Amino acid sequence: MADTVLYEVSDGLATITLNRPEAMNAMNVAAKVALREAVETAAADPAVRAVLLTAAGDRAFCVGQDLKEHVGLLLQDQESGTRETMNTVREHYNPIVRALTGMAKPVVAAVNGVAAGAGFGFALAADYRLASETAAFNTSFAGVALTADSGMSWTLPRLIGHGRAADLLLFPRSIGAREAYELGVVNRLVPAGELAEEALKVARALAEGPTVAYAALKESLAYGADHSLAEALEKEDELQTRAGASEDHTAAVRAFVAKEKLTFVGR
């Protein structure tokens, strides 16, 4: 993985850091490839029980596509008569979002500044979002004559409703952290100087929790968003059976009855 994205695993927590602060963590091709590799590595590693997605610097979480690189690639496409540049959605953004939303472990996003376009989409793909009080969010796509990608057509309306999502997508504007919290985009607001510490605390708590149960909760929420109550009840039965067979469930019940301290093992 390139140094445009940093990857570290410690005590069951994988920390993925977008690392182009000089470019407001914009996604050039190298960064997109590195982020895809990082999230897929975290998803596949059984030693990883939670993921923290964060960013270097204090101005931006990620402003989405690196437009300086992008315009050059578009011009190359025009000269060659191809459209390869826009394959980035299929080759990069889609796999990144699938890995974030589909991995059987919780993902925490720490939004330290501007999250725009795909950067906003990556934050929405996380299961839990903390934001600095100085953060801001912008869909951005229509402003550069594009439609939504990075999963935003799926994630945003499920969080804030179809009407509000359409408003933000059709008329891109910057919304501050407070408004984002009130809309339901953000789970927790944190003073700017405390975000890194608080996000690490939240992510570590999840990394030390009942991983099988968290995976089931994540799957059930995604399933319930698109299925009937009857189907959701069947899915809950399936997932509860799976969670109930875990080592952590038996240990947790025993510890509760015995009034003993419990340490989850993630199995």
C-alpha positions in Angstrom: 0.0 0.0 0.0 1.3 3.4 -0.9 1.9 6.1 1.7 -1.1 8.0 0.4 -3.0 5.7 2.8 -1.6 4.4 6.1 -2.6 1.1 7.6 -1.9 -0.1 11.1 -3.3 -2.9 13.3 -3.1 -2.9 17.0 -5.1 -5.0 19.6 -7.7 -5.9 17.1 -8.2 -2.4 15.7 -7.2 -1.5 12.1 -6.6 2.2 11.7 -6.8 3.4 8.1 -5.5 7.0 7.6 -6.0 9.0 4.4 -2.7 10.7 4.1 -2.6 13.5 1.5 -3.2 16.4 3.9 -1.5 18.8 1.4 -4.3 18.0 -1.1 -7.1 17.9 1.5 -6.9 14.1 1.2 -8.3 14.2 -2.3 -8.4 10.8 -4.0 -5.9 10.4 -6.8 -5.5 7.0 -8.4 -2.7 5.9 -6.0 -4.8 6.9 -3.0 -7.9 5.0 -4.4 -5.9 1.9 -5.0 -4.3 2.1 -1.6 -7.6 2.7 0.2 -9.2 -0.2 -1.6 -6.3 -2.5 -0.6 -6.5 -1.3 3.0 -10.2 -1.8 3.5 -10.2 -5.2 1.8 -7.2 -6.3 3.9 -9.0 -5.2 7.1 -12.2 -7.0 6.0 -10.4 -10.3 5.3 -8.1 -10.3 8.4 -9.7 -12.3 11.3 -7.4 -10.5 13.7 -9.1 -7.2 12.9 -12.3 -6.8 15.0 -13.0 -3.1 14.2 -11.8 -0.4 11.8 -11.2 3.3 12.3 -11.2 5.4 9.1 -9.5 8.7 9.7 -7.5 11.3 7.9 -4.3 13.3 8.3 -4.3 17.0 8.8 -7.0 19.3 10.3 -8.6 20.8 7.2 -10.2 17.8 5.5 -11.3 14.3 6.0 -11.5 13.8 2.2 -12.7 16.2 -0.5 -13.4 13.3 -3.0 -11.9 13.0 -6.4 -8.6 14.7 -7.1 -9.9 17.0 -9.8 -6.4 18.2 -10.8 -5.4 14.6 -11.8 -8.9 13.9 -13.1 -9.0 16.6 -15.7 -5.7 15.4 -17.1 -7.1 11.9 -17.4 -10.3 13.2 -19.1 -8.2 15.0 -21.7 -6.2 11.8 -22.3 -9.5 10.0 -22.9 -10.6 12.6 -25.4 -7.4 12.3 -27.3 -7.5 8.5 -27.3 -11.3 8.2 -27.9 -11.8 6.1 -24.7 -13.7 6.6 -21.5 -11.4 4.7 -19.1 -11.2 7.5 -16.5 -14.8 7.0 -15.4 -14.0 3.3 -14.8 -12.8 4.5 -11.4 -16.3 4.0 -10.0 -16.3 0.4 -10.8 -12.6 -0.3 -10.1 -12.1 1.8 -7.0 -15.1 3.4 -5.3 -17.5 0.5 -5.5 -15.0 -2.1 -4.0 -14.1 0.4 -1.3 -17.7 1.0 -0.3 -18.6 -2.7 -0.5 -15.8 -3.6 1.8 -16.7 -0.9 4.3 -20.4 -1.8 4.4 -20.0 -5.5 4.0 -17.2 -6.4 6.3 -18.3 -8.5 9.3 -16.9 -5.9 11.8 -17.8 -2.4 12.7 -16.3 0.6 11.0 -15.9 4.0 12.7 -15.3 7.2 10.7 -13.6 10.2 12.3 -14.4 13.2 10.2 -11.9 15.9 11.1 -12.8 18.5 8.4 -14.4 18.8 5.0 -16.0 15.6 3.7 -17.1 16.1 0.1 -18.1 13.9 -2.8 -16.6 10.4 -2.4 -15.2 11.5 0.9 -18.7 12.1 2.2 -19.6 8.7 0.7 -16.8 6.9 2.5 -18.0 8.5 5.8 -21.5 7.4 5.2 -20.4 3.8 4.5 -19.1 3.6 8.0 -21.3 2.2 10.8 -20.6 5.0 13.2 -19.5 8.6 12.5 -17.9 11.1 14.8 -17.2 14.5 13.6 -15.2 17.5 14.7 -17.3 20.5 15.5 -15.4 22.2 12.6 -16.3 19.5 10.1 -18.4 20.1 7.0 -20.2 17.9 4.5 -21.0 18.5 0.8 -22.3 16.1 -1.8 -20.5 18.1 -4.5 -21.3 15.8 -7.5 -23.9 18.0 -9.4 -21.5 20.9 -9.0 -19.1 19.2 -11.4 -21.9 17.7 -13.6 -21.8 14.2 -12.1 -24.2 11.9 -10.4 -23.8 10.3 -7.0 -21.2 7.5 -6.4 -19.4 5.9 -3.5 -22.7 4.5 -2.4 -24.3 7.8 -1.6 -27.5 7.2 -3.5 -28.1 4.3 -1.1 -26.6 5.5 2.2 -27.7 9.2 2.3 -31.5 8.7 1.8 -31.5 5.9 4.4 -30.0 8.2 6.9 -31.9 11.5 6.2 -34.9 10.5 4.0 -35.4 10.7 0.2 -36.5 14.4 0.1 -33.6 15.8 2.1 -31.1 13.6 0.2 -32.5 14.8 -3.1 -32.1 18.4 -1.9 -28.5 18.0 -0.9 -27.7 16.1 -4.1 -29.5 18.4 -6.5 -28.4 21.6 -4.8 -24.9 20.9 -3.3 -24.1 23.1 -0.4 -21.8 22.8 2.6 -23.5 21.8 5.8 -21.8 22.3 9.1 -21.2 19.6 11.7 -24.1 20.8 13.8 -26.6 20.6 10.9 -25.1 17.2 9.9 -25.7 15.9 13.5 -29.3 17.2 13.5 -30.0 15.6 10.1 -28.7 12.3 11.4 -25.6 12.2 9.2 -23.3 12.2 12.3 -23.7 10.1 15.4 -21.5 12.2 17.7 -20.0 15.7 17.7 -16.7 16.3 19.4 -14.6 19.4 20.0 -11.9 19.6 17.3 -9.0 19.0 19.7 -10.7 15.9 21.1 -11.7 14.1 18.0 -8.7 11.8 17.6 -8.8 10.6 21.2 -12.6 10.2 21.3 -12.7 8.3 18.0 -10.0 6.0 19.1 -11.8 5.3 22.3 -15.0 4.4 20.4 -13.2 2.2 17.9 -11.2 0.4 20.6 -14.4 -0.3 22.6 -15.9 -1.9 19.5 -12.7 -3.8 18.8 -13.0 -5.3 22.3 -16.7 -6.1 21.9 -18.7 -9.1 20.7 -17.6 -9.2 17.1 -20.0 -11.9 16.0 -22.9 -9.9 17.4 -21.7 -6.7 15.8 -21.5 -8.4 12.4 -25.0 -9.7 12.9 -26.3 -6.3 13.9 -24.7 -4.7 10.8 -26.1 -7.3 8.5 -29.6 -7.0 10.0 -29.7 -3.2 9.7 -28.7 -3.4 6.0 -31.2 -6.2 5.4 -34.1 -4.5 7.2 -33.7 -1.4 5.1 -34.8 -3.2 1.9 -37.1 -6.0 3.1 -40.5 -6.5 4.6 -41.2 -7.0 8.3 -41.8 -10.7 7.7 -38.5 -11.1 5.9 -36.7 -9.0 8.6 -38.1 -11.3 11.3 -36.8 -14.4 9.4 -33.4 -12.7 9.1 -33.4 -11.8 12.8 -34.0 -15.5 13.6 -31.2 -16.6 11.4 -28.7 -14.0 12.8 -29.7 -14.5 16.4 -29.1 -18.2 16.0 -25.6 -17.4 14.7 -24.9 -14.9 17.5 -26.3 -17.3 20.1 -23.8 -20.0 19.0 -20.8 -17.7 19.6 -18.3 -18.2 22.4 -19.0 -14.6 23.5 -22.7 -15.2 24.1 -22.2 -18.1 26.4 -19.4 -16.4 28.2 -21.5 -13.2 28.6 -24.5 -15.0 30.0 -22.3 -16.9 32.5 -20.5 -13.7 33.5 -23.9 -11.9 34.0 -25.3 -14.7 36.2 -22.1 -15.0 38.2 -21.7 -11.2 38.3 -18.1 -11.5 37.0 -16.2 -9.2 34.7 -16.3 -10.3 31.1 -13.7 -10.1 28.3 -15.1 -10.7 24.8 -12.9 -12.8 22.5 -14.6 -11.9 19.3 -15.7 -15.5 18.5 
